Amino acid sequence: MIPRAFTPLDGVVAAVLLALCWALWGMGEGPDGAGGPAAEVISPAGTERHPLTTEQELRVAGPLGESVVHLGPAGVRFLSSPCPLQLCVRGGWVTRPGAVAACLPNRVAVRVLGGARGEGVDAVGR
C-alpha cells in the first residue's frame, strides 16, 4: 500500500493557515496601505494615524518639549521642534509612502502611509 501524500488533516491545517493569513492581511490593509494616503505619528505617548487629505498641524509632545508637524496632501514635515540641531525641520517635505521624518532627540517620528507604491526611482543598479 502506498502512503498518501496529502491527508484530510493536512487540508484542515492549510485552511486554517489561509484563513489566518487573510485575517492578518485585512488588519494591515494590504501592501499598499489601502484607504488613501495617511501619516502615522509616533511619539512617546503612542502612535496615531491621520489622513493626508486635508491640511493640519499637530502638536506632538516629546521628552524635550513640543514638536509641530504639518500634514497635508503635499506630504508631511516638521515645522518646529525643541531639538538643538533642527535637522528634522531642515529635512523638508516627506512625500513617498514608507518615508520617515524624525526628531530623534525628541523621540517623535512621522511616517507616510498609503498611496501608490513604486512611484519614482529608489535606486538604480547594473
A tleap script that builds the chain and sets N, CA, C and O, in Angstrom:
source leaprc.protein.ff14SB
mol = sequence {
  NMET ILE PRO ARG ALA PHE THR PRO LEU ASP
  GLY VAL VAL ALA ALA VAL LEU LEU ALA LEU
  CYS TRP ALA LEU TRP GLY MET GLY GLU GLY
  PRO ASP GLY ALA GLY GLY PRO ALA ALA GLU
  VAL ILE SER PRO ALA GLY THR GLU ARG HIE
  PRO LEU THR THR GLU GLN GLU LEU ARG VAL
  ALA GLY PRO LEU GLY GLU SER VAL VAL HIE
  LEU GLY PRO ALA GLY VAL ARG PHE LEU SER
  SER PRO CYS PRO LEU GLN LEU CYS VAL ARG
  GLY GLY TRP VAL THR ARG PRO GLY ALA VAL
  ALA ALA CYS LEU PRO ASN ARG VAL ALA VAL
  ARG VAL LEU GLY GLY ALA ARG GLY GLU GLY
  VAL ASP ALA VAL GLY CARG
}
set mol.1.N position { 0.839 -1.177 0.000 }
set mol.1.CA position { 0.000 0.000 0.000 }
set mol.1.C position { 0.885 1.241 0.000 }
set mol.1.O position { 1.857 1.322 0.750 }
set mol.2.N position { 0.545 2.191 -0.833 }
set mol.2.CA position { 1.312 3.420 -0.966 }
set mol.2.C position { 0.733 4.459 -0.003 }
set mol.2.O position { -0.477 4.688 -0.005 }
set mol.3.N position { 1.584 5.097 0.829 }
set mol.3.CA position { 1.066 6.121 1.753 }
set mol.3.C position { 0.614 7.355 0.988 }
set mol.3.O position { 1.192 7.727 -0.032 }
set mol.4.N position { -0.449 7.984 1.517 }
set mol.4.CA position { -0.965 9.192 0.879 }
set mol.4.C position { -0.088 10.383 1.236 }
set mol.4.O position { 0.372 10.505 2.372 }
set mol.5.N position { 0.142 11.259 0.267 }
set mol.5.CA position { 0.983 12.430 0.496 }
set mol.5.C position { 0.189 13.561 1.158 }
set mol.5.O position { 0.769 14.418 1.825 }
set mol.6.N position { -1.121 13.562 0.976 }
set mol.6.CA position { -1.949 14.642 1.494 }
set mol.6.C position { -3.118 14.025 2.238 }
set mol.6.O position { -3.950 13.351 1.630 }
set mol.7.N position { -3.196 14.244 3.542 }
set mol.7.CA position { -4.269 13.676 4.356 }
set mol.7.C position { -5.344 14.729 4.619 }
set mol.7.O position { -5.113 15.918 4.399 }
set mol.8.N position { -6.504 14.306 5.084 }
set mol.8.CA position { -7.548 15.284 5.411 }
set mol.8.C position { -7.095 16.285 6.480 }
set mol.8.O position { -7.502 17.446 6.441 }
set mol.9.N position { -6.269 15.861 7.422 }
set mol.9.CA position { -5.767 16.774 8.440 }
set mol.9.C position { -4.877 17.848 7.814 }
set mol.9.O position { -4.889 18.992 8.269 }
set mol.10.N position { -4.105 17.503 6.778 }
set mol.10.CA position { -3.302 18.490 6.061 }
set mol.10.C position { -4.202 19.565 5.447 }
set mol.10.O position { -3.845 20.743 5.444 }
set mol.11.N position { -5.341 19.175 4.939 }
set mol.11.CA position { -6.285 20.132 4.362 }
set mol.11.C position { -6.830 21.088 5.410 }
set mol.11.O position { -6.985 22.280 5.146 }
set mol.12.N position { -7.124 20.569 6.605 }
set mol.12.CA position { -7.621 21.413 7.690 }
set mol.12.C position { -6.545 22.423 8.101 }
set mol.12.O position { -6.838 23.604 8.290 }
set mol.13.N position { -5.310 21.958 8.238 }
set mol.13.CA position { -4.210 22.850 8.615 }
set mol.13.C position { -4.015 23.924 7.546 }
set mol.13.O position { -3.827 25.092 7.885 }
set mol.14.N position { -4.056 23.561 6.280 }
set mol.14.CA position { -3.895 24.521 5.192 }
set mol.14.C position { -5.025 25.556 5.212 }
set mol.14.O position { -4.778 26.744 5.005 }
set mol.15.N position { -6.260 25.112 5.461 }
set mol.15.CA position { -7.397 26.033 5.503 }
set mol.15.C position { -7.269 27.018 6.666 }
set mol.15.O position { -7.568 28.201 6.509 }
set mol.16.N position { -6.829 26.539 7.822 }
set mol.16.CA position { -6.653 27.409 8.984 }
set mol.16.C position { -5.559 28.439 8.707 }
set mol.16.O position { -5.720 29.614 9.038 }
set mol.17.N position { -4.452 28.012 8.105 }
set mol.17.CA position { -3.367 28.941 7.790 }
set mol.17.C position { -3.798 29.986 6.768 }
set mol.17.O position { -3.443 31.158 6.898 }
set mol.18.N position { -4.554 29.581 5.757 }
set mol.18.CA position { -5.053 30.539 4.772 }
set mol.18.C position { -6.007 31.551 5.409 }
set mol.18.O position { -5.953 32.740 5.096 }
set mol.19.N position { -6.881 31.080 6.302 }
set mol.19.CA position { -7.810 31.982 6.984 }
set mol.19.C position { -7.046 32.966 7.872 }
set mol.19.O position { -7.406 34.141 7.941 }
set mol.20.N position { -6.011 32.506 8.541 }
set mol.20.CA position { -5.198 33.375 9.387 }
set mol.20.C position { -4.476 34.432 8.548 }
set mol.20.O position { -4.435 35.605 8.920 }
set mol.21.N position { -3.910 34.014 7.419 }
set mol.21.CA position { -3.237 34.973 6.529 }
set mol.21.C position { -4.221 36.011 6.014 }
set mol.21.O position { -3.902 37.199 5.969 }
set mol.22.N position { -5.397 35.581 5.631 }
set mol.22.CA position { -6.408 36.503 5.129 }
set mol.22.C position { -6.813 37.506 6.209 }
set mol.22.O position { -6.966 38.693 5.922 }
set mol.23.N position { -6.989 37.041 7.449 }
set mol.23.CA position { -7.379 37.930 8.552 }
set mol.23.C position { -6.279 38.940 8.847 }
set mol.23.O position { -6.567 40.119 9.048 }
set mol.24.N position { -5.028 38.502 8.876 }
set mol.24.CA position { -3.920 39.412 9.143 }
set mol.24.C position { -3.738 40.411 8.008 }
set mol.24.O position { -3.394 41.566 8.257 }
set mol.25.N position { -3.959 39.992 6.777 }
set mol.25.CA position { -3.857 40.877 5.620 }
set mol.25.C position { -4.873 42.007 5.754 }
set mol.25.O position { -4.550 43.165 5.488 }
set mol.26.N position { -6.092 41.683 6.163 }
set mol.26.CA position { -7.135 42.696 6.330 }
set mol.26.C position { -6.822 43.676 7.439 }
set mol.26.O position { -7.161 44.855 7.334 }
set mol.27.N position { -6.177 43.210 8.507 }
set mol.27.CA position { -5.823 44.096 9.609 }
set mol.27.C position { -4.758 45.097 9.186 }
set mol.27.O position { -4.768 46.241 9.640 }
set mol.28.N position { -3.845 44.681 8.325 }
set mol.28.CA position { -2.772 45.548 7.879 }
set mol.28.C position { -3.130 46.363 6.658 }
set mol.28.O position { -2.312 47.156 6.192 }
set mol.29.N position { -4.326 46.192 6.126 }
set mol.29.CA position { -4.823 46.899 4.956 }
set mol.29.C position { -4.002 46.648 3.708 }
set mol.29.O position { -3.911 47.521 2.846 }
set mol.30.N position { -3.408 45.486 3.594 }
set mol.30.CA position { -2.717 45.117 2.368 }
set mol.30.C position { -1.377 45.792 2.201 }
set mol.30.O position { -0.966 46.581 3.051 }
set mol.31.N position { -0.686 45.489 1.106 }
set mol.31.CA position { 0.653 46.005 0.924 }
set mol.31.C position { 0.728 47.466 0.531 }
set mol.31.O position { 1.762 48.101 0.743 }
set mol.32.N position { -0.321 48.014 -0.027 }
set mol.32.CA position { -0.230 49.392 -0.485 }
set mol.32.C position { -0.986 50.368 0.400 }
set mol.32.O position { -1.258 51.494 -0.018 }
set mol.33.N position { -1.335 49.954 1.628 }
set mol.33.CA position { -1.995 50.864 2.558 }
set mol.33.C position { -3.327 51.360 2.041 }
set mol.33.O position { -3.579 52.566 2.040 }
set mol.34.N position { -4.193 50.448 1.597 }
set mol.34.CA position { -5.495 50.829 1.071 }
set mol.34.C position { -6.207 51.720 2.077 }
set mol.34.O position { -6.037 51.556 3.286 }
set mol.35.N position { -6.977 52.630 1.601 }
set mol.35.CA position { -7.673 53.545 2.470 }
set mol.35.C position { -7.188 54.967 2.262 }
set mol.35.O position { -7.583 55.864 3.008 }
set mol.36.N position { -6.366 55.189 1.295 }
set mol.36.CA position { -5.898 56.521 0.978 }
set mol.36.C position { -4.626 56.872 1.709 }
set mol.36.O position { -4.224 56.186 2.649 }
set mol.37.N position { -3.996 57.947 1.272 }
set mol.37.CA position { -2.747 58.351 1.906 }
set mol.37.C position { -2.993 58.810 3.339 }
set mol.37.O position { -3.986 59.475 3.632 }
set mol.38.N position { -2.084 58.446 4.212 }
set mol.38.CA position { -2.190 58.806 5.619 }
set mol.38.C position { -0.784 58.947 6.185 }
set mol.38.O position { 0.204 58.580 5.548 }
set mol.39.N position { -0.723 59.482 7.386 }
set mol.39.CA position { 0.543 59.608 8.093 }
set mol.39.C position { 0.395 58.977 9.462 }
set mol.39.O position { -0.647 59.085 10.108 }
set mol.40.N position { 1.447 58.323 9.885 }
set mol.40.CA position { 1.487 57.703 11.206 }
set mol.40.C position { 2.434 58.533 12.060 }
set mol.40.O position { 3.620 58.640 11.748 }
set mol.41.N position { 1.922 59.117 13.131 }
set mol.41.CA position { 2.723 59.939 14.037 }
set mol.41.C position { 3.090 59.085 15.239 }
set mol.41.O position { 2.218 58.584 15.950 }
set mol.42.N position { 4.398 58.924 15.458 }
set mol.42.CA position { 4.898 58.059 16.515 }
set mol.42.C position { 5.589 58.935 17.556 }
set mol.42.O position { 6.495 59.703 17.231 }
set mol.43.N position { 5.156 58.814 18.804 }
set mol.43.CA position { 5.718 59.612 19.889 }
set mol.43.C position { 5.744 58.769 21.161 }
set mol.43.O position { 5.228 57.651 21.161 }
set mol.44.N position { 6.331 59.277 22.245 }
set mol.44.CA position { 6.310 58.524 23.496 }
set mol.44.C position { 4.896 58.239 23.996 }
set mol.44.O position { 4.687 57.288 24.749 }
set mol.45.N position { 3.925 59.055 23.586 }
set mol.45.CA position { 2.538 58.845 24.007 }
set mol.45.C position { 1.850 57.733 23.229 }
set mol.45.O position { 0.788 57.264 23.638 }
set mol.46.N position { 2.436 57.303 22.109 }
set mol.46.CA position { 1.834 56.247 21.303 }
set mol.46.C position { 1.871 56.590 19.826 }
set mol.46.O position { 2.579 57.501 19.397 }
set mol.47.N position { 1.091 55.837 19.055 }
set mol.47.CA position { 1.046 56.004 17.608 }
set mol.47.C position { -0.355 56.425 17.199 }
set mol.47.O position { -1.346 55.834 17.627 }
set mol.48.N position { -0.423 57.455 16.365 }
set mol.48.CA position { -1.706 57.932 15.846 }
set mol.48.C position { -1.644 57.957 14.331 }
set mol.48.O position { -0.587 58.180 13.742 }
set mol.49.N position { -2.785 57.727 13.709 }
set mol.49.CA position { -2.876 57.760 12.249 }
set mol.49.C position { -3.771 58.913 11.832 }
set mol.49.O position { -4.867 59.087 12.364 }
set mol.50.N position { -3.288 59.709 10.864 }
set mol.50.CA position { -4.039 60.874 10.395 }
set mol.50.C position { -4.086 60.854 8.868 }
set mol.50.O position { -3.079 60.547 8.230 }
set mol.51.N position { -5.244 61.179 8.265 }
set mol.51.CA position { -5.328 61.225 6.800 }
set mol.51.C position { -4.550 62.413 6.252 }
set mol.51.O position { -4.421 63.444 6.912 }
set mol.52.N position { -4.040 62.256 5.053 }
set mol.52.CA position { -3.307 63.342 4.399 }
set mol.52.C position { -4.175 64.074 3.382 }
set mol.52.O position { -3.653 64.735 2.484 }
set mol.53.N position { -5.480 63.964 3.513 }
set mol.53.CA position { -6.384 64.585 2.553 }
set mol.53.C position { -6.632 66.060 2.849 }
set mol.53.O position { -7.021 66.812 1.955 }
set mol.54.N position { -6.413 66.483 4.093 }
set mol.54.CA position { -6.618 67.890 4.461 }
set mol.54.C position { -5.377 68.412 5.184 }
set mol.54.O position { -4.627 67.654 5.798 }
set mol.55.N position { -5.185 69.718 5.093 }
set mol.55.CA position { -4.072 70.367 5.782 }
set mol.55.C position { -4.356 70.410 7.280 }
set mol.55.O position { -5.465 70.747 7.696 }
set mol.56.N position { -3.348 70.065 8.093 }
set mol.56.CA position { -3.487 70.179 9.539 }
set mol.56.C position { -2.115 70.266 10.184 }
set mol.56.O position { -1.122 69.774 9.648 }
set mol.57.N position { -2.082 70.895 11.331 }
set mol.57.CA position { -0.861 70.969 12.120 }
set mol.57.C position { -1.094 70.239 13.425 }
set mol.57.O position { -2.110 70.442 14.091 }
set mol.58.N position { -0.152 69.394 13.783 }
set mol.58.CA position { -0.248 68.631 15.028 }
set mol.58.C position { 0.850 69.074 15.975 }
set mol.58.O position { 1.985 69.306 15.561 }
set mol.59.N position { 0.514 69.187 17.214 }
set mol.59.CA position { 1.492 69.464 18.256 }
set mol.59.C position { 1.717 68.155 18.997 }
set mol.59.O position { 0.806 67.621 19.630 }
set mol.60.N position { 2.937 67.650 18.912 }
set mol.60.CA position { 3.261 66.335 19.457 }
set mol.60.C position { 4.255 66.516 20.591 }
set mol.60.O position { 5.325 67.096 20.405 }
set mol.61.N position { 3.895 66.015 21.768 }
set mol.61.CA position { 4.746 66.156 22.945 }
set mol.61.C position { 5.832 65.087 22.956 }
set mol.61.O position { 5.574 63.920 22.662 }
set mol.62.N position { 7.038 65.498 23.296 }
set mol.62.CA position { 8.170 64.598 23.447 }
set mol.62.C position { 8.908 64.948 24.727 }
set mol.62.O position { 8.498 65.865 25.438 }
set mol.63.N position { 9.984 64.243 25.037 }
set mol.63.CA position { 10.725 64.499 26.278 }
set mol.63.C position { 11.346 65.898 26.351 }
set mol.63.O position { 11.509 66.437 27.445 }
set mol.64.N position { 11.693 66.492 25.209 }
set mol.64.CA position { 12.312 67.822 25.202 }
set mol.64.C position { 11.296 68.950 25.129 }
set mol.64.O position { 11.621 70.099 25.427 }
set mol.65.N position { 10.076 68.633 24.737 }
set mol.65.CA position { 9.052 69.658 24.562 }
set mol.65.C position { 8.117 69.285 23.429 }
set mol.65.O position { 7.882 68.106 23.163 }
set mol.66.N position { 7.589 70.296 22.767 }
set mol.66.CA position { 6.563 70.100 21.749 }
set mol.66.C position { 7.129 70.262 20.341 }
set mol.66.O position { 7.777 71.263 20.036 }
set mol.67.N position { 6.881 69.276 19.490 }
set mol.67.CA position { 7.224 69.361 18.067 }
set mol.67.C position { 5.949 69.678 17.299 }
set mol.67.O position { 4.881 69.158 17.623 }
set mol.68.N position { 6.055 70.528 16.285 }
set mol.68.CA position { 4.905 70.870 15.448 }
set mol.68.C position { 5.119 70.220 14.089 }
set mol.68.O position { 6.125 70.461 13.422 }
set mol.69.N position { 4.154 69.389 13.686 }
set mol.69.CA position { 4.225 68.639 12.432 }
set mol.69.C position { 3.095 69.109 11.525 }
set mol.69.O position { 1.948 69.219 11.958 }
set mol.70.N position { 3.424 69.384 10.267 }
set mol.70.CA position { 2.418 69.784 9.274 }
set mol.70.C position { 2.081 68.578 8.408 }
set mol.70.O position { 2.977 67.924 7.873 }
set mol.71.N position { 0.783 68.281 8.267 }
set mol.71.CA position { 0.292 67.185 7.434 }
set mol.71.C position { -0.608 67.756 6.361 }
set mol.71.O position { -1.382 68.676 6.624 }
set mol.72.N position { -0.516 67.220 5.150 }
set mol.72.CA position { -1.383 67.675 4.079 }
set mol.72.C position { -1.194 66.844 2.832 }
set mol.72.O position { -0.376 65.924 2.824 }
set mol.73.N position { -1.935 67.146 1.768 }
set mol.73.CA position { -1.819 66.384 0.523 }
set mol.73.C position { -0.408 66.403 -0.066 }
set mol.73.O position { -0.027 65.480 -0.786 }
set mol.74.N position { 0.367 67.447 0.232 }
set mol.74.CA position { 1.737 67.531 -0.287 }
set mol.74.C position { 2.690 66.606 0.460 }
set mol.74.O position { 3.772 66.307 -0.046 }
set mol.75.N position { 2.314 66.146 1.651 }
set mol.75.CA position { 3.162 65.260 2.450 }
set mol.75.C position { 3.205 65.709 3.894 }
set mol.75.O position { 2.262 66.324 4.392 }
set mol.76.N position { 4.308 65.397 4.567 }
set mol.76.CA position { 4.479 65.755 5.975 }
set mol.76.C position { 5.832 66.446 6.155 }
set mol.76.O position { 6.769 66.221 5.390 }
set mol.77.N position { 5.907 67.286 7.180 }
set mol.77.CA position { 7.178 67.917 7.529 }
set mol.77.C position { 7.102 68.460 8.947 }
set mol.77.O position { 6.018 68.708 9.476 }
set mol.78.N position { 8.262 68.640 9.550 }
set mol.78.CA position { 8.355 69.270 10.860 }
set mol.78.C position { 8.430 70.786 10.648 }
set mol.78.O position { 9.267 71.268 9.884 }
set mol.79.N position { 7.562 71.528 11.320 }
set mol.79.CA position { 7.622 72.981 11.277 }
set mol.79.C position { 8.556 73.516 12.352 }
set mol.79.O position { 9.304 74.465 12.116 }
set mol.80.N position { 8.513 72.908 13.531 }
set mol.80.CA position { 9.399 73.314 14.612 }
set mol.80.C position { 9.561 72.149 15.583 }
set mol.80.O position { 8.729 71.244 15.660 }
set mol.81.N position { 10.669 72.213 16.323 }
set mol.81.CA position { 10.947 71.184 17.308 }
set mol.81.C position { 11.961 71.728 18.308 }
set mol.81.O position { 12.759 72.595 17.951 }
set mol.82.N position { 11.956 71.249 19.545 }
set mol.82.CA position { 12.870 71.781 20.553 }
set mol.82.C position { 14.281 71.189 20.505 }
set mol.82.O position { 15.088 71.465 21.393 }
set mol.83.N position { 14.592 70.392 19.498 }
set mol.83.CA position { 15.909 69.765 19.414 }
set mol.83.C position { 16.976 70.808 19.066 }
set mol.83.O position { 16.656 71.818 18.437 }
set mol.84.N position { 18.228 70.587 19.458 }
set mol.84.CA position { 19.259 71.608 19.264 }
set mol.84.C position { 19.701 71.819 17.813 }
set mol.84.O position { 19.963 72.961 17.434 }
set mol.85.N position { 19.796 70.787 16.992 }
set mol.85.CA position { 20.338 70.933 15.641 }
set mol.85.C position { 19.294 71.233 14.570 }
set mol.85.O position { 19.647 71.677 13.478 }
set mol.86.N position { 18.009 70.999 14.864 }
set mol.86.CA position { 16.915 71.279 13.930 }
set mol.86.C position { 17.021 70.514 12.612 }
set mol.86.O position { 16.564 70.999 11.577 }
set mol.87.N position { 17.622 69.319 12.641 }
set mol.87.CA position { 17.746 68.516 11.422 }
set mol.87.C position { 16.377 68.086 10.898 }
set mol.87.O position { 16.176 67.990 9.688 }
set mol.88.N position { 15.447 67.830 11.801 }
set mol.88.CA position { 14.104 67.418 11.385 }
set mol.88.C position { 13.402 68.543 10.630 }
set mol.88.O position { 12.703 68.285 9.649 }
set mol.89.N position { 13.575 69.768 11.067 }
set mol.89.CA position { 12.937 70.913 10.409 }
set mol.89.C position { 13.601 71.172 9.056 }
set mol.89.O position { 12.917 71.455 8.072 }
set mol.90.N position { 14.919 71.077 9.005 }
set mol.90.CA position { 15.642 71.320 7.756 }
set mol.90.C position { 15.470 70.184 6.755 }
set mol.90.O position { 15.810 70.340 5.582 }
set mol.91.N position { 14.944 69.038 7.202 }
set mol.91.CA position { 14.738 67.899 6.311 }
set mol.91.C position { 13.686 68.137 5.249 }
set mol.91.O position { 13.701 67.474 4.212 }
set mol.92.N position { 12.780 69.061 5.479 }
set mol.92.CA position { 11.763 69.408 4.486 }
set mol.92.C position { 10.628 68.402 4.391 }
set mol.92.O position { 10.338 67.661 5.330 }
set mol.93.N position { 9.996 68.403 3.219 }
set mol.93.CA position { 8.808 67.575 2.980 }
set mol.93.C position { 9.178 66.111 2.793 }
set mol.93.O position { 10.194 65.784 2.181 }
set mol.94.N position { 8.342 65.246 3.327 }
set mol.94.CA position { 8.432 63.805 3.109 }
set mol.94.C position { 7.143 63.404 2.417 }
set mol.94.O position { 6.055 63.621 2.950 }
set mol.95.N position { 7.259 62.814 1.220 }
set mol.95.CA position { 6.062 62.572 0.410 }
set mol.95.C position { 5.857 61.117 0.018 }
set mol.95.O position { 4.717 60.711 -0.210 }
set mol.96.N position { 6.902 60.325 -0.068 }
set mol.96.CA position { 6.787 58.954 -0.581 }
set mol.96.C position { 6.303 57.987 0.484 }
set mol.96.O position { 6.731 58.076 1.634 }
set mol.97.N position { 5.418 57.064 0.124 }
set mol.97.CA position { 4.974 56.050 1.079 }
set mol.97.C position { 6.157 55.269 1.626 }
set mol.97.O position { 7.024 54.813 0.881 }
set mol.98.N position { 6.170 55.127 2.944 }
set mol.98.CA position { 7.255 54.421 3.615 }
set mol.98.C position { 8.349 55.341 4.102 }
set mol.98.O position { 9.177 54.930 4.916 }
set mol.99.N position { 8.379 56.586 3.624 }
set mol.99.CA position { 9.412 57.536 4.044 }
set mol.99.C position { 9.100 58.053 5.448 }
set mol.99.O position { 7.941 58.131 5.856 }
set mol.100.N position { 10.161 58.404 6.175 }
set mol.100.CA position { 10.030 58.822 7.573 }
set mol.100.C position { 10.740 60.152 7.789 }
set mol.100.O position { 11.833 60.372 7.267 }
set mol.101.N position { 10.116 61.035 8.559 }
set mol.101.CA position { 10.750 62.241 9.083 }
set mol.101.C position { 10.785 62.059 10.592 }
set mol.101.O position { 9.783 61.675 11.194 }
set mol.102.N position { 11.941 62.335 11.212 }
set mol.102.CA position { 12.055 62.059 12.640 }
set mol.102.C position { 12.862 63.125 13.355 }
set mol.102.O position { 13.818 63.672 12.807 }
set mol.103.N position { 12.469 63.409 14.573 }
set mol.103.CA position { 13.243 64.222 15.501 }
set mol.103.C position { 13.704 63.257 16.585 }
set mol.103.O position { 12.986 63.006 17.552 }
set mol.104.N position { 14.895 62.724 16.417 }
set mol.104.CA position { 15.383 61.697 17.336 }
set mol.104.C position { 15.584 62.199 18.759 }
set mol.104.O position { 15.227 61.482 19.694 }
set mol.105.N position { 16.139 63.401 18.977 }
set mol.105.CA position { 16.292 63.846 20.363 }
set mol.105.C position { 14.961 63.980 21.094 }
set mol.105.O position { 14.891 63.762 22.303 }
set mol.106.N position { 13.907 64.338 20.365 }
set mol.106.CA position { 12.592 64.499 20.990 }
set mol.106.C position { 11.734 63.244 20.887 }
set mol.106.O position { 10.607 63.218 21.381 }
set mol.107.N position { 12.260 62.213 20.253 }
set mol.107.CA position { 11.580 60.916 20.108 }
set mol.107.C position { 10.220 61.031 19.423 }
set mol.107.O position { 9.239 60.437 19.869 }
set mol.108.N position { 10.172 61.797 18.340 }
set mol.108.CA position { 8.951 61.966 17.547 }
set mol.108.C position { 9.288 61.632 16.101 }
set mol.108.O position { 10.299 62.086 15.566 }
set mol.109.N position { 8.426 60.830 15.472 }
set mol.109.CA position { 8.625 60.469 14.066 }
set mol.109.C position { 7.288 60.484 13.344 }
set mol.109.O position { 6.236 60.276 13.947 }
set mol.110.N position { 7.348 60.733 12.037 }
set mol.110.CA position { 6.158 60.717 11.188 }
set mol.110.C position { 6.476 59.872 9.970 }
set mol.110.O position { 7.484 60.096 9.300 }
set mol.111.N position { 5.608 58.888 9.676 }
set mol.111.CA position { 5.810 58.007 8.522 }
set mol.111.C position { 4.635 58.159 7.571 }
set mol.111.O position { 3.482 58.181 8.000 }
set mol.112.N position { 4.927 58.263 6.279 }
set mol.112.CA position { 3.890 58.376 5.259 }
set mol.112.C position { 3.405 56.977 4.904 }
set mol.112.O position { 4.207 56.078 4.651 }
set mol.113.N position { 2.089 56.800 4.886 }
set mol.113.CA position { 1.459 55.524 4.541 }
set mol.113.C position { 0.596 55.700 3.311 }
set mol.113.O position { 0.239 56.823 2.954 }
set mol.114.N position { 0.257 54.593 2.658 }
set mol.114.CA position { -0.703 54.624 1.566 }
set mol.114.C position { -0.129 55.169 0.288 }
set mol.114.O position { 1.086 55.284 0.127 }
set mol.115.N position { -1.027 55.504 -0.624 }
set mol.115.CA position { -0.599 55.973 -1.932 }
set mol.115.C position { -0.135 54.815 -2.780 }
set mol.115.O position { -0.195 53.665 -2.346 }
set mol.116.N position { 0.322 55.094 -3.968 }
set mol.116.CA position { 0.762 54.050 -4.886 }
set mol.116.C position { 2.229 53.746 -4.663 }
set mol.116.O position { 3.066 54.648 -4.693 }
set mol.117.N position { 2.539 52.500 -4.443 }
set mol.117.CA position { 3.932 52.101 -4.287 }
set mol.117.C position { 4.581 52.021 -5.654 }
set mol.117.O position { 3.916 51.839 -6.674 }
set mol.118.N position { 5.883 52.161 -5.647 }
set mol.118.CA position { 6.606 52.038 -6.899 }
set mol.118.C position { 6.700 53.335 -7.673 }
set mol.118.O position { 7.211 53.353 -8.792 }
set mol.119.N position { 6.213 54.424 -7.092 }
set mol.119.CA position { 6.328 55.707 -7.774 }
set mol.119.C position { 7.754 56.205 -7.639 }
set mol.119.O position { 8.347 56.106 -6.565 }
set mol.120.N position { 8.300 56.727 -8.697 }
set mol.120.CA position { 9.637 57.282 -8.643 }
set mol.120.C position { 10.688 56.192 -8.626 }
set mol.120.O position { 10.372 55.004 -8.693 }
set mol.121.N position { 11.933 56.604 -8.535 }
set mol.121.CA position { 13.044 55.668 -8.540 }
set mol.121.C position { 13.707 55.701 -7.176 }
set mol.121.O position { 14.075 56.771 -6.690 }
set mol.122.N position { 13.860 54.553 -6.560 }
set mol.122.CA position { 14.521 54.468 -5.268 }
set mol.122.C position { 16.005 54.250 -5.439 }
set mol.122.O position { 16.814 54.844 -4.726 }
set mol.123.N position { 16.369 53.390 -6.392 }
set mol.123.CA position { 17.775 53.093 -6.650 }
set mol.123.C position { 17.920 52.525 -8.063 }
set mol.123.O position { 16.983 51.952 -8.618 }
set mol.124.N position { 19.086 52.693 -8.617 }
set mol.124.CA position { 19.371 52.154 -9.929 }
set mol.124.C position { 20.649 51.337 -9.828 }
set mol.124.O position { 21.635 51.787 -9.244 }
set mol.125.N position { 20.633 50.150 -10.390 }
set mol.125.CA position { 21.821 49.298 -10.347 }
set mol.125.C position { 22.029 48.617 -11.675 }
set mol.125.O position { 21.137 48.564 -12.522 }
set mol.126.N position { 23.216 48.104 -11.835 }
set mol.126.CA position { 23.503 47.354 -13.048 }
set mol.126.C position { 23.862 45.936 -12.713 }
set mol.126.O position { 24.140 45.141 -13.610 }
savepdb mol mol.pdb
quit
